[in-house]
């Protein structure tokens, strides 16, 4: 994946730098055979380790701002899984003591910025890419950098198909919560500053969710499940 940096935020391509991102089989899979690891995992819960390492992202030295106040200027509505308005409205809300990188309200991303690769951009088009947004923050204790990226598709079925086709070469892990769809992968790192990222994939309605959590120690499953539940609930209820 190609690294792309947007106004201080690291988009999906950077968060997974070094990790092989690929599309597996689905009901209508895009043509991405040129991607490394382009075949799907052999079982629903593979544990394969990719040959590359992600770039560490948890670093208090980055320019950051205080977490956004509860008063939001963005507008959004959700009705039976259809999300309207500014997609940034539905981004995971940082904790009160967190430090946000870049724009406090998040950053809108184009299709090219979500995946700076011809194959993945084609896949986004195949499934009806509509909009994307991302926000990254550092937790108040400095332990973890958390990034939430949302991609809205033409329909809930398209978001589900994209989720089903998307996987990472990394160690597949199971989250404690079974209430929401989720796939999580631990990505290795050679950096002394980071044990590597954990990537969590999910979807709610017409929106695909990618969460990245990186820190000096591997985040626990309870933390990952809690962050996913918060993001899922915001998409489902708008709160």
C-alpha atoms as a printed R data frame, in Angstrom:
    type eleno elety resid chain resno       x       y      z
1   ATOM     1    CA   UNK     A     1   0.000   0.000  0.000
2   ATOM     2    CA   UNK     A     2   1.229   3.486 -0.764
3   ATOM     3    CA   UNK     A     3   1.681   5.953  2.052
4   ATOM     4    CA   UNK     A     4  -0.533   9.051  1.855
5   ATOM     5    CA   UNK     A     5  -0.568  11.826  4.470
6   ATOM     6    CA   UNK     A     6  -3.445  14.302  4.623
7   ATOM     7    CA   UNK     A     7  -3.141  17.436  6.837
8   ATOM     8    CA   UNK     A     8  -1.364  15.619  9.616
9   ATOM     9    CA   UNK     A     9  -3.664  12.606  9.580
10  ATOM    10    CA   UNK     A    10  -2.408   9.245  8.497
11  ATOM    11    CA   UNK     A    11  -4.945   7.563  6.253
12  ATOM    12    CA   UNK     A    12  -5.585   3.836  5.959
13  ATOM    13    CA   UNK     A    13  -2.694   3.245  3.601
14  ATOM    14    CA   UNK     A    14  -0.248   4.621  6.164
15  ATOM    15    CA   UNK     A    15  -1.808   2.916  9.147
16  ATOM    16    CA   UNK     A    16  -1.320  -0.386  7.447
17  ATOM    17    CA   UNK     A    17   2.000   0.419  5.859
18  ATOM    18    CA   UNK     A    18   3.971  -2.767  5.427
19  ATOM    19    CA   UNK     A    19   0.913  -4.948  5.997
20  ATOM    20    CA   UNK     A    20  -0.386  -6.731  2.943
21  ATOM    21    CA   UNK     A    21  -3.988  -5.745  2.278
22  ATOM    22    CA   UNK     A    22  -5.918  -7.896 -0.131
23  ATOM    23    CA   UNK     A    23  -9.348  -8.869 -1.281
24  ATOM    24    CA   UNK     A    24 -10.523 -12.428 -0.998
25  ATOM    25    CA   UNK     A    25 -13.492 -14.149 -2.566
26  ATOM    26    CA   UNK     A    26 -16.967 -12.632 -2.402
27  ATOM    27    CA   UNK     A    27 -20.205 -12.735 -4.358
28  ATOM    28    CA   UNK     A    28 -18.840 -10.132 -6.776
29  ATOM    29    CA   UNK     A    29 -15.107  -9.762 -6.137
30  ATOM    30    CA   UNK     A    30 -13.096  -7.013 -7.848
31  ATOM    31    CA   UNK     A    31 -10.104  -7.907 -9.945
32  ATOM    32    CA   UNK     A    32  -7.133  -7.384 -7.657
33  ATOM    33    CA   UNK     A    33  -4.891 -10.285 -8.570
34  ATOM    34    CA   UNK     A    34  -1.950  -7.903 -8.836
35  ATOM    35    CA   UNK     A    35  -2.050  -7.316 -5.090
36  ATOM    36    CA   UNK     A    36   0.292  -9.415 -2.936
37  ATOM    37    CA   UNK     A    37  -1.661 -12.047 -1.060
38  ATOM    38    CA   UNK     A    38  -4.568 -11.686 -3.478
39  ATOM    39    CA   UNK     A    39  -6.118 -15.020 -2.575
40  ATOM    40    CA   UNK     A    40  -8.497 -15.323  0.396
41  ATOM    41    CA   UNK     A    41  -7.564 -17.026  3.657
42  ATOM    42    CA   UNK     A    42  -8.171 -20.767  3.633
43  ATOM    43    CA   UNK     A    43 -10.418 -20.636  6.703
44  ATOM    44    CA   UNK     A    44 -12.629 -18.043  8.462
45  ATOM    45    CA   UNK     A    45 -10.005 -17.549 11.175
46  ATOM    46    CA   UNK     A    46  -6.528 -17.777  9.616
47  ATOM    47    CA   UNK     A    47  -3.407 -17.080 11.545
48  ATOM    48    CA   UNK     A    48  -0.834 -16.150  8.935
49  ATOM    49    CA   UNK     A    49   1.934 -13.662  9.423
50  ATOM    50    CA   UNK     A    50   2.754 -11.166  6.683
51  ATOM    51    CA   UNK     A    51   6.385 -10.676  5.727
52  ATOM    52    CA   UNK     A    52   6.418  -6.928  6.173
53  ATOM    53    CA   UNK     A    53   6.112  -4.585  9.127
54  ATOM    54    CA   UNK     A    54   3.869  -1.552  9.686
55  ATOM    55    CA   UNK     A    55   5.160   1.917 10.365
56  ATOM    56    CA   UNK     A    56   4.766   2.838 14.041
57  ATOM    57    CA   UNK     A    57   2.129   5.510 14.512
58  ATOM    58    CA   UNK     A    58   1.884   6.028 18.265
59  ATOM    59    CA   UNK     A    59   4.031   9.043 18.974
60  ATOM    60    CA   UNK     A    60   3.319  11.919 21.355
61  ATOM    61    CA   UNK     A    61   5.682  14.131 19.352
62  ATOM    62    CA   UNK     A    62   3.123  14.757 16.605
63  ATOM    63    CA   UNK     A    63   1.257  18.036 16.452
64  ATOM    64    CA   UNK     A    64  -2.004  17.499 18.291
65  ATOM    65    CA   UNK     A    65  -4.938  19.461 19.642
66  ATOM    66    CA   UNK     A    66  -7.318  18.911 22.517
67  ATOM    67    CA   UNK     A    67 -10.212  16.557 21.884
68  ATOM    68    CA   UNK     A    68 -13.273  18.177 20.275
69  ATOM    69    CA   UNK     A    69 -15.894  19.534 22.644
70  ATOM    70    CA   UNK     A    70 -19.279  17.801 22.961
71  ATOM    71    CA   UNK     A    71 -20.828  20.610 20.889
72  ATOM    72    CA   UNK     A    72 -20.553  19.473 17.304
73  ATOM    73    CA   UNK     A    73 -21.048  21.642 14.230
74  ATOM    74    CA   UNK     A    74 -21.438  18.695 11.865
75  ATOM    75    CA   UNK     A    75 -24.810  17.224 10.930
76  ATOM    76    CA   UNK     A    76 -25.741  13.637 10.193
77  ATOM    77    CA   UNK     A    77 -28.714  11.315 10.345
78  ATOM    78    CA   UNK     A    78 -29.128   7.549 10.181
79  ATOM    79    CA   UNK     A    79 -32.270   5.684  9.177
80  ATOM    80    CA   UNK     A    80 -32.302   1.887  9.006
81  ATOM    81    CA   UNK     A    81 -28.587   1.736  8.213
82  ATOM    82    CA   UNK     A    82 -28.589   4.574  5.660
83  ATOM    83    CA   UNK     A    83 -26.277   7.382  6.717
84  ATOM    84    CA   UNK     A    84 -26.807  10.909  5.417
85  ATOM    85    CA   UNK     A    85 -25.046  14.198  5.981
86  ATOM    86    CA   UNK     A    86 -21.377  14.684  6.808
87  ATOM    87    CA   UNK     A    87 -19.760  11.294  7.432
88  ATOM    88    CA   UNK     A    88 -17.376  12.907  9.932
89  ATOM    89    CA   UNK     A    89 -20.362  13.295 12.254
90  ATOM    90    CA   UNK     A    90 -20.349   9.523 12.784
91  ATOM    91    CA   UNK     A    91 -16.649   9.164 13.644
92  ATOM    92    CA   UNK     A    92 -15.695   7.610 16.962
93  ATOM    93    CA   UNK     A    93 -15.649  10.343 19.618
94  ATOM    94    CA   UNK     A    94 -12.220  10.673 21.287
95  ATOM    95    CA   UNK     A    95 -12.026  10.595 25.096
96  ATOM    96    CA   UNK     A    96 -12.103  14.000 26.796
97  ATOM    97    CA   UNK     A    97  -8.379  13.877 27.602
98  ATOM    98    CA   UNK     A    98  -7.261  12.667 24.169
99  ATOM    99    CA   UNK     A    99  -5.128  14.673 21.743
100 ATOM   100    CA   UNK     A   100  -6.451  14.830 18.185
101 ATOM   101    CA   UNK     A   101  -4.148  14.977 15.183
102 ATOM   102    CA   UNK     A   102  -5.108  17.514 12.546
103 ATOM   103    CA   UNK     A   103  -8.670  18.782 12.232
104 ATOM   104    CA   UNK     A   104 -10.628  18.188 15.437
105 ATOM   105    CA   UNK     A   105 -13.729  17.182 13.488
106 ATOM   106    CA   UNK     A   106 -11.842  14.721 11.311
107 ATOM   107    CA   UNK     A   107 -10.835  14.735  7.671
108 ATOM   108    CA   UNK     A   108 -12.895  13.905  4.598
109 ATOM   109    CA   UNK     A   109 -11.085  11.519  2.260
110 ATOM   110    CA   UNK     A   110 -11.406  10.903 -1.464
111 ATOM   111    CA   UNK     A   111 -11.373   7.437 -2.995
112 ATOM   112    CA   UNK     A   112  -7.705   7.906 -3.932
113 ATOM   113    CA   UNK     A   113  -6.823   8.922 -0.395
114 ATOM   114    CA   UNK     A   114  -8.526   5.878  1.108
115 ATOM   115    CA   UNK     A   115  -6.447   3.500 -1.017
116 ATOM   116    CA   UNK     A   116  -3.663   4.881 -3.174
117 ATOM   117    CA   UNK     A   117  -3.577   1.794 -5.362
118 ATOM   118    CA   UNK     A   118  -5.302   1.180 -8.678
119 ATOM   119    CA   UNK     A   119  -6.636  -2.209 -7.618
120 ATOM   120    CA   UNK     A   120  -8.128  -1.071 -4.333
121 ATOM   121    CA   UNK     A   121  -9.526   2.084 -5.893
122 ATOM   122    CA   UNK     A   122 -11.222  -0.160 -8.446
123 ATOM   123    CA   UNK     A   123 -12.669  -2.254 -5.625
124 ATOM   124    CA   UNK     A   124 -14.038   0.853 -3.930
125 ATOM   125    CA   UNK     A   125 -15.675   1.863 -7.196
126 ATOM   126    CA   UNK     A   126 -17.052  -1.652 -7.733
127 ATOM   127    CA   UNK     A   127 -18.847  -1.542 -4.398
128 ATOM   128    CA   UNK     A   128 -20.138   2.005 -4.881
129 ATOM   129    CA   UNK     A   129 -17.825   4.272 -2.865
130 ATOM   130    CA   UNK     A   130 -19.667   7.425 -1.763
131 ATOM   131    CA   UNK     A   131 -17.608   9.133  0.949
132 ATOM   132    CA   UNK     A   132 -14.931   8.550  3.564
133 ATOM   133    CA   UNK     A   133 -13.722  10.208  6.748
134 ATOM   134    CA   UNK     A   134 -11.007   9.648  9.328
135 ATOM   135    CA   UNK     A   135  -9.859  10.928 12.698
136 ATOM   136    CA   UNK     A   136  -6.763   9.928 14.667
137 ATOM   137    CA   UNK     A   137  -6.046  10.667 18.306
138 ATOM   138    CA   UNK     A   138  -3.564   9.863 21.048
139 ATOM   139    CA   UNK     A   139  -5.066   8.626 24.317
140 ATOM   140    CA   UNK     A   140  -4.598  10.877 27.335
141 ATOM   141    CA   UNK     A   141  -2.133   8.513 28.966
142 ATOM   142    CA   UNK     A   142  -0.033   8.436 25.803
143 ATOM   143    CA   UNK     A   143  -0.385   4.648 25.576
144 ATOM   144    CA   UNK     A   144  -2.182   4.268 22.260
145 ATOM   145    CA   UNK     A   145  -2.821   5.996 18.983
146 ATOM   146    CA   UNK     A   146  -6.335   5.241 17.750
147 ATOM   147    CA   UNK     A   147  -7.551   5.914 14.237
148 ATOM   148    CA   UNK     A   148 -11.108   5.444 13.000
149 ATOM   149    CA   UNK     A   149 -11.835   5.435  9.286
150 ATOM   150    CA   UNK     A   150 -15.353   5.203  7.852
151 ATOM   151    CA   UNK     A   151 -16.194   4.488  4.212
152 ATOM   152    CA   UNK     A   152 -19.781   4.892  3.021
153 ATOM   153    CA   UNK     A   153 -20.955   2.751  0.107
154 ATOM   154    CA   UNK     A   154 -23.987   2.744 -2.167
155 ATOM   155    CA   UNK     A   155 -25.912   0.332  0.064
156 ATOM   156    CA   UNK     A   156 -25.653  -1.856  3.149
157 ATOM   157    CA   UNK     A   157 -25.187  -4.857  0.874
158 ATOM   158    CA   UNK     A   158 -22.187  -3.195 -0.779
159 ATOM   159    CA   UNK     A   159 -20.585  -2.395  2.589
160 ATOM   160    CA   UNK     A   160 -21.112  -6.006  3.676
161 ATOM   161    CA   UNK     A   161 -19.588  -7.362  0.455
162 ATOM   162    CA   UNK     A   162 -16.570  -5.078  0.851
163 ATOM   163    CA   UNK     A   163 -16.126  -6.252  4.449
164 ATOM   164    CA   UNK     A   164 -16.396  -9.917  3.454
165 ATOM   165    CA   UNK     A   165 -13.776  -9.502  0.728
166 ATOM   166    CA   UNK     A   166 -11.241  -7.516  2.754
167 ATOM   167    CA   UNK     A   167  -8.528  -9.101  4.873
168 ATOM   168    CA   UNK     A   168  -4.983  -8.575  6.097
169 ATOM   169    CA   UNK     A   169  -1.993 -10.871  6.247
170 ATOM   170    CA   UNK     A   170  -1.453 -10.917  9.968
171 ATOM   171    CA   UNK     A   171  -2.419 -12.908 13.034
172 ATOM   172    CA   UNK     A   172  -6.199 -13.181 13.138
173 ATOM   173    CA   UNK     A   173  -7.588 -12.518 16.620
174 ATOM   174    CA   UNK     A   174 -11.071 -12.900 18.067
175 ATOM   175    CA   UNK     A   175 -12.669 -10.014 19.935
176 ATOM   176    CA   UNK     A   176 -14.724 -10.692 23.057
177 ATOM   177    CA   UNK     A   177 -17.878  -9.016 21.734
178 ATOM   178    CA   UNK     A   178 -20.006 -11.115 19.391
179 ATOM   179    CA   UNK     A   179 -22.754  -8.522 18.999
180 ATOM   180    CA   UNK     A   180 -21.184  -6.813 15.988
181 ATOM   181    CA   UNK     A   181 -19.471  -8.181 12.877
182 ATOM   182    CA   UNK     A   182 -15.721  -7.954 13.352
183 ATOM   183    CA   UNK     A   183 -12.416  -9.155 11.966
184 ATOM   184    CA   UNK     A   184  -9.217  -8.213 13.793
185 ATOM   185    CA   UNK     A   185  -5.569  -8.724 12.883
186 ATOM   186    CA   UNK     A   186  -2.351  -8.194 14.817
187 ATOM   187    CA   UNK     A   187   0.362  -6.774 12.561
188 ATOM   188    CA   UNK     A   188   4.012  -7.266 13.466
189 ATOM   189    CA   UNK     A   189   6.509  -4.415 13.789
190 ATOM   190    CA   UNK     A   190  10.288  -4.194 13.910
191 ATOM   191    CA   UNK     A   191  10.205  -0.799 15.633
192 ATOM   192    CA   UNK     A   192  11.396  -0.469 19.212
193 ATOM   193    CA   UNK     A   193   8.694   2.180 19.767
194 ATOM   194    CA   UNK     A   194   5.760  -0.021 18.852
195 ATOM   195    CA   UNK     A   195   4.704  -3.627 19.181
196 ATOM   196    CA   UNK     A   196   2.676  -3.153 16.010
197 ATOM   197    CA   UNK     A   197  -0.843  -2.194 15.086
198 ATOM   198    CA   UNK     A   198  -4.054  -4.067 15.584
199 ATOM   199    CA   UNK     A   199  -6.519  -3.528 12.758
200 ATOM   200    CA   UNK     A   200 -10.237  -4.085 13.374
201 ATOM   201    CA   UNK     A   201 -12.708  -4.288 10.478
202 ATOM   202    CA   UNK     A   202 -16.474  -4.102 10.784
203 ATOM   203    CA   UNK     A   203 -19.536  -2.597  9.097
204 ATOM   204    CA   UNK     A   204 -22.833  -1.037 10.074
205 ATOM   205    CA   UNK     A   205 -25.490  -0.290  7.484
206 ATOM   206    CA   UNK     A   206 -23.899   1.255  4.401
207 ATOM   207    CA   UNK     A   207 -20.626   2.133  6.198
208 ATOM   208    CA   UNK     A   208 -17.450   0.059  6.454
209 ATOM   209    CA   UNK     A   209 -15.364   0.555  9.605
210 ATOM   210    CA   UNK     A   210 -11.581   0.331  9.944
211 ATOM   211    CA   UNK     A   211 -10.061   0.905 13.380
212 ATOM   212    CA   UNK     A   212  -6.315   0.954 14.010
213 ATOM   213    CA   UNK     A   213  -4.834   0.868 17.515
214 ATOM   214    CA   UNK     A   214  -1.054   1.123 17.969
215 ATOM   215    CA   UNK     A   215   1.041   1.448 21.098
216 ATOM   216    CA   UNK     A   216   4.162   0.504 23.007
217 ATOM   217    CA   UNK     A   217   2.311  -2.612 24.139
218 ATOM   218    CA   UNK     A   218  -0.258  -4.645 22.269
219 ATOM   219    CA   UNK     A   219  -3.786  -3.412 23.037
220 ATOM   220    CA   UNK     A   220  -5.963  -5.879 24.909
221 ATOM   221    CA   UNK     A   221  -9.016  -7.487 23.383
222 ATOM   222    CA   UNK     A   222 -11.301  -5.760 25.875
223 ATOM   223    CA   UNK     A   223 -10.015  -2.348 24.781
224 ATOM   224    CA   UNK     A   224 -10.443  -3.238 21.107
225 ATOM   225    CA   UNK     A   225 -13.951  -4.564 21.696
226 ATOM   226    CA   UNK     A   226 -14.938  -1.459 23.645
227 ATOM   227    CA   UNK     A   227 -13.678   0.905 20.923
228 ATOM   228    CA   UNK     A   228 -15.460  -1.115 18.236
229 ATOM   229    CA   UNK     A   229 -18.711  -1.124 20.224
230 ATOM   230    CA   UNK     A   230 -18.527   2.656 20.640
231 ATOM   231    CA   UNK     A   231 -17.953   3.215 16.918
232 ATOM   232    CA   UNK     A   232 -20.645   0.733 15.930
233 ATOM   233    CA   UNK     A   233 -23.189   2.304 18.297
234 ATOM   234    CA   UNK     A   234 -22.505   5.804 16.974
235 ATOM   235    CA   UNK     A   235 -23.140   4.620 13.425
236 ATOM   236    CA   UNK     A   236 -26.264   2.732 14.435
237 ATOM   237    CA   UNK     A   237 -27.865   5.438 16.579
238 ATOM   238    CA   UNK     A   238 -26.094   8.690 15.664
239 ATOM   239    CA   UNK     A   239 -25.146   9.102 19.339
